[in-house]
Amino acid sequence: MANDGSCSTQLIDGDGEFNVAGLDNFIKTVNLASCGLSYAVVAIMGPQSSGKSTLMNHLFHTSFREMDAFRGRSQTTKGIWIAKCVGIEPATIAMDLEGTDGRERGEDDTAFEKQSALFALAVSDIVLINMWCHDIGREQAANKPLLKTVFQVMMRLFSPRKTTLLFVIRDKTKTPLEHLEPILREDIQKIWDSVRKPQAHQHTPLSEFFNVEVTALSSYEDKEDKFNEEVALLRQRFFHSIAPGGLAGDRRGVVPASAFSISAQQIWKVIRENKDLDLPAHKVMVATVRCEEIANEKLNQLQSDKGWLELEEAVQLGPVRGFGEKLSSIIDASLSQYDEEAIFFEESVRNAKRKQLESKALDLVYPAYTTLLEHIHSKALDDFKTKLEQSLNNGEGFASSVRTWTQTIMDEFDKGSADAAVRHANWGASKVRDKLRHDIDSHASSVRAAKLSEITTNLEKKLTKALTKPVESLFESGGKDTWLSIRALLKRETESAVSEFSASVAGFELDEETVERMERSLRDYARKVVENKAREEAGKILIRMKDRFSTVFNHDNDSLPRVWTGKEDIRAITRDARSASLKLLSDMAAIRLDEKPDPIGSILHSSLIDKTSASTSSQLVTREASADTLASSTWEEVSPEDVLITPMQCKALWRQFLGETEYTVTQAISAQEAFKRSNNWLPPPWAIMAMLILGFNEFMMLLKNPLYLLFIFVAYLLGKAVWVQMDIAGEFRHGTLPGLLSISSRFLPTVMNLIKRLAEEAQGNQTPEESQGSASQTQIFRNQVHKPDSVSSSISNISSVGSSSNDDNEYSTANLSQRRRTNVPQAEFS
């Protein structure tokens, strides 16, 4: 049932200290001051742990602290607490008093009970007396002694104002309320009759001072639902309680809500200081109430004053010249009217209320004052921004521009704030001035940061453009001193950028430490660009190595393509190409922006080049042995942050590189051997000598019989024609046995065909189409005779070149026939 909107606040603590700040905050929070006389105060008193807080929370939806039944009976409420009743109209304030008869206070119990009960009866319109059903009829129950004392003091010190006493009988039994109420009323009347009264009130009945009401509630613990229903019905009686006939219908002498705080403070102060319970004089109370009413009236007049409303409206639109003087005149008029009407009241009260009126008037106009200062502040800040931007666009120095315009703008603000000052207030504009200075400094700092960031960004872009491509080119070329060139490039471009930066920030007047820090940041950025590019290139090292190997292996020193003629030292060329590729790997193994020597190149060369140059039979063994040198994740004398490729990664890359370039070397060797076979048609010299010695007789016989030479020549031509017609070299490409079978099956038909063609040519029966075809084939044959060897043009065609290495040219049977008819053989060998 509790509600945070009740704003529960401790008004008086257990030691009797009045919480002034808490009450003022409470009144402000619940907006009590705006209620005027339309409010009521309800208090509850009764024995300790009798369920007072629980009843108040259920009845008014407040949030007073309740006793935890599971932890035993003990004091829960200490002192006096107040809260706003939620959902009750008009505004109703609930007051929860500390329980009586508590063991925690001991001997001090009676004094505080009397004081708190008297305070509650003095400020409350309705007082709930919480009592147990079984205590009815008992002498020491229901706070009877306390009520007796309170009746006497209230009757003697206050003008008669009816206060409602609502007795709440808790945990009612089967005995009907109609039987319990007469007994309770009889006990109350006995207490009233026993009280000593002034002579004027000797025969005044109780009903002239109090309205006594009685109600009963079921047990909260045993019959919670029934309890809630009865409380809901009782709650309805508190709606419109201040209306005539309501529970708080007697409104005589009610203090306005705005004066509730002062009234409560004064009452409690007198109660605490005067043991005989002598309350403030009625004159002071009346003065207090009346002065409060006058002050409120003048404040309302000020709120609706035409001059003030026009001034307030003008302030919302922008700065108003002469604001302070105009507003001071309006406040003076309101205070003068108050003085005229309150002149006959007690001076201390009148002056106090005048101060309150002045304070409230200043509170009323303060938002307009702060709005005006905000306008002055905004205008000053905008002017500073505009002037600074113009100065920078005109090329003036940043620091000098900031100093000049800061001083100018602050002087203008001081003039504006002085014009807005109100005589009655010592508000001052120091906070707004400090804020303006802070905003100016913040804007200047943001502009400076933006300008410096722009300068830095442009230089970083320039550095990136100046370093990325050249560094990539240096890595790709893989020169002798790659990192030396990179360091020189980095130093040159960095110094150029730093020099340009120093010139650009000269007008900012930065301290030396800041300049050094920014220059260091620029140098670090340039270094980072190179490092990032190096890491990027390290990821492409295998491709670079293969390209470098291909370039060095397939081109000579003049960058011309190599022709594998058999004179080249392929082993040396391969070693040079691999060394060049290893140079790339060595360059990319680590970042070398610091001029520190490292053994990476020598380690890689000794572990990879020297050992791989061993004999073929021991290659595997030497490669395994090299793992001892490269079996590490770091390089000696190289920082781990600078490592791009670890030794183990280098070893793996080299193995992959060798595997992917081995085919190129094999092709070159095959091309070289093919070239040798195709150009080595002469027998060895020893064979020539043997033929000359052993074949001397046969040679002399040929010289003596030229017919043999003619026969040999004809046989050569026929053999050549059969060779070309049957494509003998092509038949053997698929194997020796398939070639022999194919040749044996085609040999006789081919020979017969040749003889037939010779016979037809001898008879002169050549057709025009045959003549035209023979001529074209003759031209093809001649072109083939003079066509250079194709071995050196493409290594990929080595196998085809090797298969035709025994003869540089091929031609068809038709070509042979045509050449015979046109005496082409003589032209071919001439």
Secondary structure, DSSP 8 states (H G I E B T S, - for coil): ---GGG--EEEE-TT--B-HHHHHHHHHHTTGGGGTT-EEEEEEE-BTTSSHHHHHHHHH--------GGG-S-----SEEEEE-TT-SSEEEEEEE--BS-TTTGGGHHHHHHHHHHHHHHH-SEEEEEEEGGGTT-TTSTTHHHHHHHHHHHHHHS----EEEEEEEES--SS-HHHHHHHHHHHHHHHHHHS---GGGTT--GGGTEEEEEEE---TTT-HHHHHHHHHHHHHTTTTTTSTTSTT---TT---GGGHHHHHHHHHHHHHH-TT-----HHHHHHHHHHHHHHHHHHHHHHT-HHHHHHHHHHHHS--TTHHHHHHHHHHHHHHHHHHHSTTS-HHHHHHHHHHHHHHHHHHHHHHHHHHHHHHHHHHHHHHHHHHHHHHHTT--HHHHHHHHHHHHHHHHHHHHHHH--TT----SHHHHHHHHHHHHHHHHHHHHHHHHHHHHHHHHHHHHHHHHHHHHHHHHT-TTHHHHHHHHHHHHHHHHHHHHHHHTGGGT--HHHHHHHHHHHHHHHHHHHHHHHHHHHTTHHHHHHHHHHHHHHB-TTS-B----S-S-HHHHHHHHHHHHHHHHHHHSB---S----SHHHHHIIIIIHHHTS-GGGHHHHHHHHHHHH--SS-TTS-GGGBSS-HHHHHHHHHHHHHHHHHHHHHHHHHHHHHHHHH--S--HHHHHHHHHHTHHHHHHHHH-HHHHHHHHHHHHHHHHHHHHHTHHHHGGG-HHHHHHHHHHHHHHHHHHHHHHHHHHHHT---HHHHHHHHHHHHHHHHHHH---STTT-GGGHHHHHHTTT-S----HHHHHHHHHTTHHHHHH-
